Amino acid sequence: MQVIVRDNNVDQALRALKKKMQREGIFREMKLRRNYEKPSERRAREEAEAVRRYRKLLRKRMDREGY
């Protein structure tokens, strides 16, 4: 990952880097890898995330279609 510093503005470049890392999911992955997660726990978490995403999609679809 690369960010260009323009006019010696390091704060702006750092902000851009953090935004890119957030978009890529690096912070989330670092948090998950902080301690060991059993394979069964990982499977359960991923399934729960999938259900959450699906329900969110349904909610948005219902709002759009006006049910």
N, CA, C and O atoms as a Tripos MOL2 file, in Angstrom:
@<TRIPOS>MOLECULE
protein
  268   267    67     0     0
PROTEIN
NO_CHARGES

@<TRIPOS>ATOM
      1 N           0.8450   -1.1640    0.0000 N.3       1 MET1
      2 CA          0.0000    0.0000    0.0000 C.3       1 MET1
      3 C           0.8930    1.2300    0.0000 C.2       1 MET1
      4 O           1.9270    1.2550    0.6670 O.2       1 MET1
      5 N           0.4960    2.2400   -0.7410 N.am      2 GLN2
      6 CA          1.3730    3.3910   -0.9250 C.3       2 GLN2
      7 C           0.5500    4.6750   -0.9080 C.2       2 GLN2
      8 O          -0.5410    4.7400   -1.4730 O.2       2 GLN2
      9 N           1.0960    5.6920   -0.2470 N.am      3 VAL3
     10 CA          0.4680    7.0140   -0.2010 C.3       3 VAL3
     11 C           1.5430    8.0370   -0.5140 C.2       3 VAL3
     12 O           2.6590    7.9430   -0.0030 O.2       3 VAL3
     13 N           1.2240    8.9890   -1.3310 N.am      4 ILE4
     14 CA          2.1800   10.0280   -1.7160 C.3       4 ILE4
     15 C           2.0130   11.2400   -0.8010 C.2       4 ILE4
     16 O           0.9000   11.7220   -0.5880 O.2       4 ILE4
     17 N           3.1470   11.7310   -0.2590 N.am      5 VAL5
     18 CA          3.1320   12.9190    0.5900 C.3       5 VAL5
     19 C           3.3500   14.1260   -0.3070 C.2       5 VAL5
     20 O           4.3620   14.2220   -1.0010 O.2       5 VAL5
     21 N           2.3960   15.0410   -0.2880 N.am      6 ARG6
     22 CA          2.4960   16.2420   -1.1300 C.3       6 ARG6
     23 C           2.7240   17.4680   -0.2480 C.2       6 ARG6
     24 O           2.0920   17.6050    0.8000 O.2       6 ARG6
     25 N           3.5960   18.3310   -0.6550 N.am      7 ASP7
     26 CA          3.8970   19.5880    0.0490 C.3       7 ASP7
     27 C           4.2520   19.3590    1.5130 C.2       7 ASP7
     28 O           3.8840   20.1610    2.3710 O.2       7 ASP7
     29 N           4.9560   18.2830    1.8050 N.am      8 ASN8
     30 CA          5.3670   17.9340    3.1710 C.3       8 ASN8
     31 C           4.1980   17.8610    4.1420 C.2       8 ASN8
     32 O           4.3660   18.0940    5.3380 O.2       8 ASN8
     33 N           3.0250   17.5410    3.6360 N.am      9 ASN9
     34 CA          1.8310   17.4340    4.4700 C.3       9 ASN9
     35 C           1.6570   15.9780    4.9120 C.2       9 ASN9
     36 O           0.9140   15.2140    4.2960 O.2       9 ASN9
     37 N           2.3510   15.6130    5.9830 N.am     10 VAL10
     38 CA          2.3520   14.2340    6.4630 C.3      10 VAL10
     39 C           1.0070   13.8740    7.0830 C.2      10 VAL10
     40 O           0.5480   12.7380    6.9590 O.2      10 VAL10
     41 N           0.3700   14.8420    7.7530 N.am     11 ASP11
     42 CA         -0.9200   14.5590    8.3940 C.3      11 ASP11
     43 C          -1.9640   14.1240    7.3700 C.2      11 ASP11
     44 O          -2.7120   13.1750    7.6040 O.2      11 ASP11
     45 N          -2.0110   14.8110    6.2500 N.am     12 GLN12
     46 CA         -2.9780   14.4700    5.2040 C.3      12 GLN12
     47 C          -2.6550   13.1000    4.6000 C.2      12 GLN12
     48 O          -3.5650   12.3220    4.3110 O.2      12 GLN12
     49 N          -1.3760   12.8040    4.4100 N.am     13 ALA13
     50 CA         -0.9740   11.5050    3.8710 C.3      13 ALA13
     51 C          -1.3050   10.3880    4.8520 C.2      13 ALA13
     52 O          -1.7300    9.3070    4.4450 O.2      13 ALA13
     53 N          -1.1110   10.6450    6.1370 N.am     14 LEU14
     54 CA         -1.4350    9.6470    7.1610 C.3      14 LEU14
     55 C          -2.9360    9.3720    7.1820 C.2      14 LEU14
     56 O          -3.3640    8.2240    7.3070 O.2      14 LEU14
     57 N          -3.7270   10.4310    7.0580 N.am     15 ARG15
     58 CA         -5.1810   10.2740    7.0140 C.3      15 ARG15
     59 C          -5.5960    9.4250    5.8170 C.2      15 ARG15
     60 O          -6.4640    8.5600    5.9320 O.2      15 ARG15
     61 N          -4.9710    9.6760    4.6670 N.am     16 ALA16
     62 CA         -5.2790    8.9120    3.4520 C.3      16 ALA16
     63 C          -4.8830    7.4450    3.6260 C.2      16 ALA16
     64 O          -5.5980    6.5470    3.1840 O.2      16 ALA16
     65 N          -3.7370    7.2100    4.2730 N.am     17 LEU17
     66 CA         -3.2830    5.8400    4.5110 C.3      17 LEU17
     67 C          -4.2610    5.1000    5.4240 C.2      17 LEU17
     68 O          -4.6150    3.9530    5.1540 O.2      17 LEU17
     69 N          -4.6930    5.7480    6.4940 N.am     18 LYS18
     70 CA         -5.6420    5.1240    7.4100 C.3      18 LYS18
     71 C          -6.9530    4.7940    6.7040 C.2      18 LYS18
     72 O          -7.5480    3.7420    6.9370 O.2      18 LYS18
     73 N          -7.3930    5.6970    5.8450 N.am     19 LYS19
     74 CA         -8.6390    5.4670    5.1130 C.3      19 LYS19
     75 C          -8.5020    4.2630    4.1810 C.2      19 LYS19
     76 O          -9.4160    3.4470    4.0740 O.2      19 LYS19
     77 N          -7.3460    4.1580    3.5030 N.am     20 LYS20
     78 CA         -7.0980    3.0160    2.6180 C.3      20 LYS20
     79 C          -7.0560    1.7130    3.4020 C.2      20 LYS20
     80 O          -7.6130    0.7040    2.9700 O.2      20 LYS20
     81 N          -6.3940    1.7350    4.5570 N.am     21 MET21
     82 CA         -6.2970    0.5360    5.3840 C.3      21 MET21
     83 C          -7.6720    0.1230    5.9030 C.2      21 MET21
     84 O          -7.9800   -1.0660    5.9800 O.2      21 MET21
     85 N          -8.4830    1.0950    6.2530 N.am     22 GLN22
     86 CA         -9.8390    0.8080    6.7200 C.3      22 GLN22
     87 C         -10.6500    0.1540    5.6080 C.2      22 GLN22
     88 O         -11.3590   -0.8250    5.8400 O.2      22 GLN22
     89 N         -10.5440    0.6970    4.4060 N.am     23 ARG23
     90 CA        -11.2870    0.1600    3.2610 C.3      23 ARG23
     91 C         -10.8660   -1.2720    2.9430 C.2      23 ARG23
     92 O         -11.6970   -2.0990    2.5660 O.2      23 ARG23
     93 N          -9.5790   -1.5620    3.0950 N.am     24 GLU24
     94 CA         -9.0570   -2.8910    2.7920 C.3      24 GLU24
     95 C          -9.3590   -3.8980    3.9010 C.2      24 GLU24
     96 O          -9.2450   -5.1050    3.6860 O.2      24 GLU24
     97 N          -9.7420   -3.4180    5.0800 N.am     25 GLY25
     98 CA        -10.0670   -4.3130    6.1840 C.3      25 GLY25
     99 C          -8.8520   -4.7540    6.9830 C.2      25 GLY25
    100 O          -8.9050   -5.7690    7.6780 O.2      25 GLY25
    101 N          -7.7700   -4.0160    6.8970 N.am     26 ILE26
    102 CA         -6.5380   -4.3970    7.5820 C.3      26 ILE26
    103 C          -6.6870   -4.2510    9.0930 C.2      26 ILE26
    104 O          -6.2260   -5.1110    9.8430 O.2      26 ILE26
    105 N          -7.3280   -3.1680    9.5520 N.am     27 PHE27
    106 CA         -7.5120   -2.9630   10.9870 C.3      27 PHE27
    107 C          -8.3540   -4.0840   11.5830 C.2      27 PHE27
    108 O          -8.0600   -4.5820   12.6700 O.2      27 PHE27
    109 N          -9.3890   -4.4740   10.8730 N.am     28 ARG28
    110 CA        -10.2820   -5.5280   11.3450 C.3      28 ARG28
    111 C          -9.5280   -6.8570   11.4360 C.2      28 ARG28
    112 O          -9.6850   -7.6100   12.3980 O.2      28 ARG28
    113 N          -8.7120   -7.1280   10.4250 N.am     29 GLU29
    114 CA         -7.9380   -8.3660   10.4200 C.3      29 GLU29
    115 C          -6.9110   -8.3810   11.5570 C.2      29 GLU29
    116 O          -6.7040   -9.4140   12.1940 O.2      29 GLU29
    117 N          -6.2710   -7.2360   11.8100 N.am     30 MET30
    118 CA         -5.3090   -7.1610   12.9080 C.3      30 MET30
    119 C          -6.0100   -7.4430   14.2350 C.2      30 MET30
    120 O          -5.4660   -8.1420   15.0900 O.2      30 MET30
    121 N          -7.2030   -6.9080   14.4060 N.am     31 LYS31
    122 CA         -7.9520   -7.1330   15.6400 C.3      31 LYS31
    123 C          -8.2880   -8.6150   15.7910 C.2      31 LYS31
    124 O          -8.1960   -9.1640   16.8890 O.2      31 LYS31
    125 N          -8.6780   -9.2640   14.6930 N.am     32 LEU32
    126 CA         -9.0320  -10.6780   14.7560 C.3      32 LEU32
    127 C          -7.8160  -11.5550   15.0230 C.2      32 LEU32
    128 O          -7.9340  -12.5810   15.6930 O.2      32 LEU32
    129 N          -6.6630  -11.1740   14.5190 N.am     33 ARG33
    130 CA         -5.4550  -11.9820   14.6790 C.3      33 ARG33
    131 C          -4.7210  -11.7100   15.9890 C.2      33 ARG33
    132 O          -3.6890  -12.3230   16.2640 O.2      33 ARG33
    133 N          -5.2490  -10.7960   16.7930 N.am     34 ARG34
    134 CA         -4.5910  -10.4530   18.0440 C.3      34 ARG34
    135 C          -4.4600  -11.6710   18.9620 C.2      34 ARG34
    136 O          -3.4640  -11.8240   19.6690 O.2      34 ARG34
    137 N          -5.4850  -12.5380   18.9390 N.am     35 ASN35
    138 CA         -5.3930  -13.7730   19.7140 C.3      35 ASN35
    139 C          -5.9600  -14.9260   18.8780 C.2      35 ASN35
    140 O          -6.6710  -14.7060   17.8970 O.2      35 ASN35
    141 N          -5.6380  -16.1340   19.2780 N.am     36 TYR36
    142 CA         -6.0080  -17.3170   18.5020 C.3      36 TYR36
    143 C          -7.5070  -17.5420   18.5290 C.2      36 TYR36
    144 O          -8.1670  -17.3560   19.5510 O.2      36 TYR36
    145 N          -8.0310  -17.9490   17.3740 N.am     37 GLU37
    146 CA         -9.4500  -18.2540   17.2450 C.3      37 GLU37
    147 C          -9.5730  -19.6800   16.7290 C.2      37 GLU37
    148 O          -9.0480  -20.0200   15.6690 O.2      37 GLU37
    149 N         -10.2740  -20.5040   17.4930 N.am     38 LYS38
    150 CA        -10.4330  -21.8930   17.0900 C.3      38 LYS38
    151 C         -11.1860  -21.9520   15.7560 C.2      38 LYS38
    152 O         -12.0100  -21.0820   15.4740 O.2      38 LYS38
    153 N         -10.9100  -22.9730   14.9330 N.am     39 PRO39
    154 CA        -11.6000  -23.0930   13.6460 C.3      39 PRO39
    155 C         -13.1160  -23.1300   13.7860 C.2      39 PRO39
    156 O         -13.8250  -22.5630   12.9540 O.2      39 PRO39
    157 N         -13.6260  -23.7900   14.8290 N.am     40 SER40
    158 CA        -15.0810  -23.8430   15.0110 C.3      40 SER40
    159 C         -15.6380  -22.4550   15.3430 C.2      40 SER40
    160 O         -16.7210  -22.0930   14.8840 O.2      40 SER40
    161 N         -14.8950  -21.6790   16.1430 N.am     41 GLU41
    162 CA        -15.3260  -20.3190   16.4660 C.3      41 GLU41
    163 C         -15.2990  -19.4390   15.2270 C.2      41 GLU41
    164 O         -16.1800  -18.6050   15.0190 O.2      41 GLU41
    165 N         -14.2740  -19.6390   14.4100 N.am     42 ARG42
    166 CA        -14.1570  -18.8430   13.1840 C.3      42 ARG42
    167 C         -15.3180  -19.1280   12.2480 C.2      42 ARG42
    168 O         -15.8970  -18.2090   11.6680 O.2      42 ARG42
    169 N         -15.6620  -20.4160   12.0980 N.am     43 ARG43
    170 CA        -16.7790  -20.7930   11.2420 C.3      43 ARG43
    171 C         -18.0780  -20.1680   11.7460 C.2      43 ARG43
    172 O         -18.8580  -19.6260   10.9630 O.2      43 ARG43
    173 N         -18.3050  -20.2440   13.0480 N.am     44 ALA44
    174 CA        -19.5260  -19.6820   13.6410 C.3      44 ALA44
    175 C         -19.5740  -18.1720   13.4250 C.2      44 ALA44
    176 O         -20.6280  -17.6260   13.0980 O.2      44 ALA44
    177 N         -18.4330  -17.4910   13.6070 N.am     45 ARG45
    178 CA        -18.3970  -16.0400   13.4170 C.3      45 ARG45
    179 C         -18.6890  -15.6690   11.9710 C.2      45 ARG45
    180 O         -19.4540  -14.7430   11.7060 O.2      45 ARG45
    181 N         -18.0790  -16.3930   11.0350 N.am     46 GLU46
    182 CA        -18.2830  -16.0870    9.6250 C.3      46 GLU46
    183 C         -19.7220  -16.3400    9.1970 C.2      46 GLU46
    184 O         -20.2770  -15.5800    8.4040 O.2      46 GLU46
    185 N         -20.3360  -17.4150    9.7230 N.am     47 GLU47
    186 CA        -21.7370  -17.6830    9.4070 C.3      47 GLU47
    187 C         -22.6350  -16.5810    9.9640 C.2      47 GLU47
    188 O         -23.5730  -16.1440    9.2990 O.2      47 GLU47
    189 N         -22.3450  -16.1350   11.1840 N.am     48 ALA48
    190 CA        -23.1300  -15.0620   11.7920 C.3      48 ALA48
    191 C         -22.9830  -13.7670   10.9920 C.2      48 ALA48
    192 O         -23.9550  -13.0310   10.8150 O.2      48 ALA48
    193 N         -21.7760  -13.4890   10.5100 N.am     49 GLU49
    194 CA        -21.5600  -12.2970    9.6830 C.3      49 GLU49
    195 C         -22.3460  -12.3880    8.3890 C.2      49 GLU49
    196 O         -22.9100  -11.3950    7.9300 O.2      49 GLU49
    197 N         -22.3870  -13.5810    7.7940 N.am     50 ALA50
    198 CA        -23.1270  -13.7600    6.5470 C.3      50 ALA50
    199 C         -24.6170  -13.5260    6.7750 C.2      50 ALA50
    200 O         -25.2800  -12.8910    5.9550 O.2      50 ALA50
    201 N         -25.1440  -14.0370    7.8880 N.am     51 VAL51
    202 CA        -26.5650  -13.8300    8.2130 C.3      51 VAL51
    203 C         -26.8330  -12.3450    8.4080 C.2      51 VAL51
    204 O         -27.8410  -11.8230    7.9340 O.2      51 VAL51
    205 N         -25.9230  -11.6640    9.1110 N.am     52 ARG52
    206 CA        -26.0810  -10.2320    9.3560 C.3      52 ARG52
    207 C         -26.1000   -9.4580    8.0400 C.2      52 ARG52
    208 O         -26.9280   -8.5690    7.8460 O.2      52 ARG52
    209 N         -25.1730   -9.8050    7.1320 N.am     53 ARG53
    210 CA        -25.1310   -9.1120    5.8330 C.3      53 ARG53
    211 C         -26.4130   -9.3460    5.0510 C.2      53 ARG53
    212 O         -26.9450   -8.4230    4.4340 O.2      53 ARG53
    213 N         -26.9190  -10.5950    5.0740 N.am     54 TYR54
    214 CA        -28.1290  -10.9380    4.3290 C.3      54 TYR54
    215 C         -29.3320  -10.1740    4.8830 C.2      54 TYR54
    216 O         -30.1400   -9.6450    4.1200 O.2      54 TYR54
    217 N         -29.4470  -10.1180    6.2110 N.am     55 ARG55
    218 CA        -30.5740   -9.3940    6.8210 C.3      55 ARG55
    219 C         -30.5070   -7.9120    6.5060 C.2      55 ARG55
    220 O         -31.5330   -7.2700    6.2850 O.2      55 ARG55
    221 N         -29.2890   -7.3680    6.4860 N.am     56 LYS56
    222 CA        -29.1210   -5.9560    6.1480 C.3      56 LYS56
    223 C         -29.5620   -5.7080    4.7060 C.2      56 LYS56
    224 O         -30.2220   -4.7110    4.4140 O.2      56 LYS56
    225 N         -29.1940   -6.6160    3.8130 N.am     57 LEU57
    226 CA        -29.5930   -6.5120    2.4170 C.3      57 LEU57
    227 C         -31.1120   -6.5440    2.2880 C.2      57 LEU57
    228 O         -31.6930   -5.7550    1.5430 O.2      57 LEU57
    229 N         -31.7580   -7.4670    3.0210 N.am     58 LEU58
    230 CA        -33.2160   -7.5530    2.9850 C.3      58 LEU58
    231 C         -33.8600   -6.2740    3.5040 C.2      58 LEU58
    232 O         -34.8370   -5.7900    2.9340 O.2      58 LEU58
    233 N         -33.3010   -5.7210    4.6040 N.am     59 ARG59
    234 CA        -33.8470   -4.4720    5.1490 C.3      59 ARG59
    235 C         -33.7710   -3.3550    4.1190 C.2      59 ARG59
    236 O         -34.7340   -2.6160    3.9210 O.2      59 ARG59
    237 N         -32.6210   -3.2360    3.4640 N.am     60 LYS60
    238 CA        -32.4660   -2.1880    2.4510 C.3      60 LYS60
    239 C         -33.4270   -2.4100    1.2910 C.2      60 LYS60
    240 O         -34.0220   -1.4600    0.7830 O.2      60 LYS60
    241 N         -33.5790   -3.6630    0.8710 N.am     61 ARG61
    242 CA        -34.4770   -3.9860   -0.2300 C.3      61 ARG61
    243 C         -35.9330   -3.6470    0.1380 C.2      61 ARG61
    244 O         -36.6770   -3.1180   -0.6870 O.2      61 ARG61
    245 N         -36.3240   -3.9510    1.3620 N.am     62 MET62
    246 CA        -37.6820   -3.6540    1.8230 C.3      62 MET62
    247 C         -37.9150   -2.1350    1.8780 C.2      62 MET62
    248 O         -38.9910   -1.6590    1.5180 O.2      62 MET62
    249 N         -36.9170   -1.3880    2.3250 N.am     63 ASP63
    250 CA        -37.0510    0.0660    2.3610 C.3      63 ASP63
    251 C         -37.2030    0.6500    0.9650 C.2      63 ASP63
    252 O         -38.0080    1.5550    0.7420 O.2      63 ASP63
    253 N         -36.4230    0.1230    0.0250 N.am     64 ARG64
    254 CA        -36.4730    0.6080   -1.3510 C.3      64 ARG64
    255 C         -37.8100    0.3070   -2.0040 C.2      64 ARG64
    256 O         -38.3620    1.1480   -2.7140 O.2      64 ARG64
    257 N         -38.3430   -0.9110   -1.7650 N.am     65 GLU65
    258 CA        -39.5680   -1.3260   -2.4190 C.3      65 GLU65
    259 C         -40.8080   -0.8760   -1.6600 C.2      65 GLU65
    260 O         -41.9210   -0.9790   -2.1760 O.2      65 GLU65
    261 N         -40.6300   -0.3800   -0.4460 N.am     66 GLY66
    262 CA        -41.7330    0.2100    0.3090 C.3      66 GLY66
    263 C         -42.6620   -0.7830    0.9670 C.2      66 GLY66
    264 O         -43.8720   -0.5600    0.9880 O.2      66 GLY66
    265 N         -42.1440   -1.8660    1.5040 N.am     67 TYR67
    266 CA        -43.0100   -2.8340    2.1970 C.3      67 TYR67
    267 C         -43.1790   -2.4580    3.6400 C.2      67 TYR67
    268 O         -43.8720   -3.1530    4.3820 O.2      67 TYR67
@<TRIPOS>BOND
     1     1     2 1
     2     2     3 1
     3     3     4 2
     4     3     5 am
     5     5     6 1
     6     6     7 1
     7     7     8 2
     8     7     9 am
     9     9    10 1
    10    10    11 1
    11    11    12 2
    12    11    13 am
    13    13    14 1
    14    14    15 1
    15    15    16 2
    16    15    17 am
    17    17    18 1
    18    18    19 1
    19    19    20 2
    20    19    21 am
    21    21    22 1
    22    22    23 1
    23    23    24 2
    24    23    25 am
    25    25    26 1
    26    26    27 1
    27    27    28 2
    28    27    29 am
    29    29    30 1
    30    30    31 1
    31    31    32 2
    32    31    33 am
    33    33    34 1
    34    34    35 1
    35    35    36 2
    36    35    37 am
    37    37    38 1
    38    38    39 1
    39    39    40 2
    40    39    41 am
    41    41    42 1
    42    42    43 1
    43    43    44 2
    44    43    45 am
    45    45    46 1
    46    46    47 1
    47    47    48 2
    48    47    49 am
    49    49    50 1
    50    50    51 1
    51    51    52 2
    52    51    53 am
    53    53    54 1
    54    54    55 1
    55    55    56 2
    56    55    57 am
    57    57    58 1
    58    58    59 1
    59    59    60 2
    60    59    61 am
    61    61    62 1
    62    62    63 1
    63    63    64 2
    64    63    65 am
    65    65    66 1
    66    66    67 1
    67    67    68 2
    68    67    69 am
    69    69    70 1
    70    70    71 1
    71    71    72 2
    72    71    73 am
    73    73    74 1
    74    74    75 1
    75    75    76 2
    76    75    77 am
    77    77    78 1
    78    78    79 1
    79    79    80 2
    80    79    81 am
    81    81    82 1
    82    82    83 1
    83    83    84 2
    84    83    85 am
    85    85    86 1
    86    86    87 1
    87    87    88 2
    88    87    89 am
    89    89    90 1
    90    90    91 1
    91    91    92 2
    92    91    93 am
    93    93    94 1
    94    94    95 1
    95    95    96 2
    96    95    97 am
    97    97    98 1
    98    98    99 1
    99    99   100 2
   100    99   101 am
   101   101   102 1
   102   102   103 1
   103   103   104 2
   104   103   105 am
   105   105   106 1
   106   106   107 1
   107   107   108 2
   108   107   109 am
   109   109   110 1
   110   110   111 1
   111   111   112 2
   112   111   113 am
   113   113   114 1
   114   114   115 1
   115   115   116 2
   116   115   117 am
   117   117   118 1
   118   118   119 1
   119   119   120 2
   120   119   121 am
   121   121   122 1
   122   122   123 1
   123   123   124 2
   124   123   125 am
   125   125   126 1
   126   126   127 1
   127   127   128 2
   128   127   129 am
   129   129   130 1
   130   130   131 1
   131   131   132 2
   132   131   133 am
   133   133   134 1
   134   134   135 1
   135   135   136 2
   136   135   137 am
   137   137   138 1
   138   138   139 1
   139   139   140 2
   140   139   141 am
   141   141   142 1
   142   142   143 1
   143   143   144 2
   144   143   145 am
   145   145   146 1
   146   146   147 1
   147   147   148 2
   148   147   149 am
   149   149   150 1
   150   150   151 1
   151   151   152 2
   152   151   153 am
   153   153   154 1
   154   154   155 1
   155   155   156 2
   156   155   157 am
   157   157   158 1
   158   158   159 1
   159   159   160 2
   160   159   161 am
   161   161   162 1
   162   162   163 1
   163   163   164 2
   164   163   165 am
   165   165   166 1
   166   166   167 1
   167   167   168 2
   168   167   169 am
   169   169   170 1
   170   170   171 1
   171   171   172 2
   172   171   173 am
   173   173   174 1
   174   174   175 1
   175   175   176 2
   176   175   177 am
   177   177   178 1
   178   178   179 1
   179   179   180 2
   180   179   181 am
   181   181   182 1
   182   182   183 1
   183   183   184 2
   184   183   185 am
   185   185   186 1
   186   186   187 1
   187   187   188 2
   188   187   189 am
   189   189   190 1
   190   190   191 1
   191   191   192 2
   192   191   193 am
   193   193   194 1
   194   194   195 1
   195   195   196 2
   196   195   197 am
   197   197   198 1
   198   198   199 1
   199   199   200 2
   200   199   201 am
   201   201   202 1
   202   202   203 1
   203   203   204 2
   204   203   205 am
   205   205   206 1
   206   206   207 1
   207   207   208 2
   208   207   209 am
   209   209   210 1
   210   210   211 1
   211   211   212 2
   212   211   213 am
   213   213   214 1
   214   214   215 1
   215   215   216 2
   216   215   217 am
   217   217   218 1
   218   218   219 1
   219   219   220 2
   220   219   221 am
   221   221   222 1
   222   222   223 1
   223   223   224 2
   224   223   225 am
   225   225   226 1
   226   226   227 1
   227   227   228 2
   228   227   229 am
   229   229   230 1
   230   230   231 1
   231   231   232 2
   232   231   233 am
   233   233   234 1
   234   234   235 1
   235   235   236 2
   236   235   237 am
   237   237   238 1
   238   238   239 1
   239   239   240 2
   240   239   241 am
   241   241   242 1
   242   242   243 1
   243   243   244 2
   244   243   245 am
   245   245   246 1
   246   246   247 1
   247   247   248 2
   248   247   249 am
   249   249   250 1
   250   250   251 1
   251   251   252 2
   252   251   253 am
   253   253   254 1
   254   254   255 1
   255   255   256 2
   256   255   257 am
   257   257   258 1
   258   258   259 1
   259   259   260 2
   260   259   261 am
   261   261   262 1
   262   262   263 1
   263   263   264 2
   264   263   265 am
   265   265   266 1
   266   266   267 1
   267   267   268 2
@<TRIPOS>SUBSTRUCTURE
     1 MET1         2 RESIDUE 1 A MET
     2 GLN2         6 RESIDUE 1 A GLN
     3 VAL3        10 RESIDUE 1 A VAL
     4 ILE4        14 RESIDUE 1 A ILE
     5 VAL5        18 RESIDUE 1 A VAL
     6 ARG6        22 RESIDUE 1 A ARG
     7 ASP7        26 RESIDUE 1 A ASP
     8 ASN8        30 RESIDUE 1 A ASN
     9 ASN9        34 RESIDUE 1 A ASN
    10 VAL10       38 RESIDUE 1 A VAL
    11 ASP11       42 RESIDUE 1 A ASP
    12 GLN12       46 RESIDUE 1 A GLN
    13 ALA13       50 RESIDUE 1 A ALA
    14 LEU14       54 RESIDUE 1 A LEU
    15 ARG15       58 RESIDUE 1 A ARG
    16 ALA16       62 RESIDUE 1 A ALA
    17 LEU17       66 RESIDUE 1 A LEU
    18 LYS18       70 RESIDUE 1 A LYS
    19 LYS19       74 RESIDUE 1 A LYS
    20 LYS20       78 RESIDUE 1 A LYS
    21 MET21       82 RESIDUE 1 A MET
    22 GLN22       86 RESIDUE 1 A GLN
    23 ARG23       90 RESIDUE 1 A ARG
    24 GLU24       94 RESIDUE 1 A GLU
    25 GLY25       98 RESIDUE 1 A GLY
    26 ILE26      102 RESIDUE 1 A ILE
    27 PHE27      106 RESIDUE 1 A PHE
    28 ARG28      110 RESIDUE 1 A ARG
    29 GLU29      114 RESIDUE 1 A GLU
    30 MET30      118 RESIDUE 1 A MET
    31 LYS31      122 RESIDUE 1 A LYS
    32 LEU32      126 RESIDUE 1 A LEU
    33 ARG33      130 RESIDUE 1 A ARG
    34 ARG34      134 RESIDUE 1 A ARG
    35 ASN35      138 RESIDUE 1 A ASN
    36 TYR36      142 RESIDUE 1 A TYR
    37 GLU37      146 RESIDUE 1 A GLU
    38 LYS38      150 RESIDUE 1 A LYS
    39 PRO39      154 RESIDUE 1 A PRO
    40 SER40      158 RESIDUE 1 A SER
    41 GLU41      162 RESIDUE 1 A GLU
    42 ARG42      166 RESIDUE 1 A ARG
    43 ARG43      170 RESIDUE 1 A ARG
    44 ALA44      174 RESIDUE 1 A ALA
    45 ARG45      178 RESIDUE 1 A ARG
    46 GLU46      182 RESIDUE 1 A GLU
    47 GLU47      186 RESIDUE 1 A GLU
    48 ALA48      190 RESIDUE 1 A ALA
    49 GLU49      194 RESIDUE 1 A GLU
    50 ALA50      198 RESIDUE 1 A ALA
    51 VAL51      202 RESIDUE 1 A VAL
    52 ARG52      206 RESIDUE 1 A ARG
    53 ARG53      210 RESIDUE 1 A ARG
    54 TYR54      214 RESIDUE 1 A TYR
    55 ARG55      218 RESIDUE 1 A ARG
    56 LYS56      222 RESIDUE 1 A LYS
    57 LEU57      226 RESIDUE 1 A LEU
    58 LEU58      230 RESIDUE 1 A LEU
    59 ARG59      234 RESIDUE 1 A ARG
    60 LYS60      238 RESIDUE 1 A LYS
    61 ARG61      242 RESIDUE 1 A ARG
    62 MET62      246 RESIDUE 1 A MET
    63 ASP63      250 RESIDUE 1 A ASP
    64 ARG64      254 RESIDUE 1 A ARG
    65 GLU65      258 RESIDUE 1 A GLU
    66 GLY66      262 RESIDUE 1 A GLY
    67 TYR67      266 RESIDUE 1 A TYR
